[in-house]
Amino acid sequence: MPEPLTEELKQFRMQFGAISGWIHLMITDVVMPGMNGREVAQLACAMRSDLKVLYVSGYTGEAVLQHRLLEPGVAFLQKPFTPDVLARKTREVLDNTKQT
């Protein structure tokens, strides 16, 4: 029996599904109330298979991996970061043809 849809999931599907046009990149925090960033990205990528994802967190990359919040090799940026660092990482993720 499938799990009932949570309110967060219903809201996400409604709002994300209503967006028309191209979305090339999703930037999401790893740790959030309700659904975590990985769950949000998985749902979004299921709806738009060409979507690329950049995860951000105040936790170190090592801590994120140790707690299995993300898989090795995903695009990750540790907070705090400058606008220039964000711009460079965004370009890197968008130019990477392997990551979706």
ChimeraX attribute file (.defattr): number of C-alpha atoms within 10 A of each C-alpha:
attribute: neighborCount
match mode: 1-to-1
recipient: residues
	/A:1	3
	/A:2	4
	/A:3	5
	/A:4	8
	/A:5	9
	/A:6	11
	/A:7	9
	/A:8	13
	/A:9	16
	/A:10	11
	/A:11	12
	/A:12	16
	/A:13	14
	/A:14	11
	/A:15	10
	/A:16	13
	/A:17	12
	/A:18	9
	/A:19	9
	/A:20	7
	/A:21	6
	/A:22	9
	/A:23	11
	/A:24	13
	/A:25	15
	/A:26	16
	/A:27	16
	/A:28	18
	/A:29	19
	/A:30	22
	/A:31	17
	/A:32	12
	/A:33	7
	/A:34	12
	/A:35	15
	/A:36	14
	/A:37	23
	/A:38	19
	/A:39	14
	/A:40	21
	/A:41	22
	/A:42	13
	/A:43	16
	/A:44	20
	/A:45	16
	/A:46	11
	/A:47	13
	/A:48	16
	/A:49	11
	/A:50	16
	/A:51	18
	/A:52	25
	/A:53	25
	/A:54	23
	/A:55	19
	/A:56	22
	/A:57	18
	/A:58	15
	/A:59	15
	/A:60	14
	/A:61	16
	/A:62	10
	/A:63	12
	/A:64	19
	/A:65	14
	/A:66	12
	/A:67	8
	/A:68	10
	/A:69	16
	/A:70	18
	/A:71	11
	/A:72	13
	/A:73	8
	/A:74	14
	/A:75	20
	/A:76	22
	/A:77	21
	/A:78	15
	/A:79	13
	/A:80	12
	/A:81	11
	/A:82	8
	/A:83	9
	/A:84	9
	/A:85	12
	/A:86	17
	/A:87	10
	/A:88	11
	/A:89	16
	/A:90	20
	/A:91	11
	/A:92	12
	/A:93	20
	/A:94	18
	/A:95	11
	/A:96	12
	/A:97	10
	/A:98	8
	/A:99	15
	/A:100	19
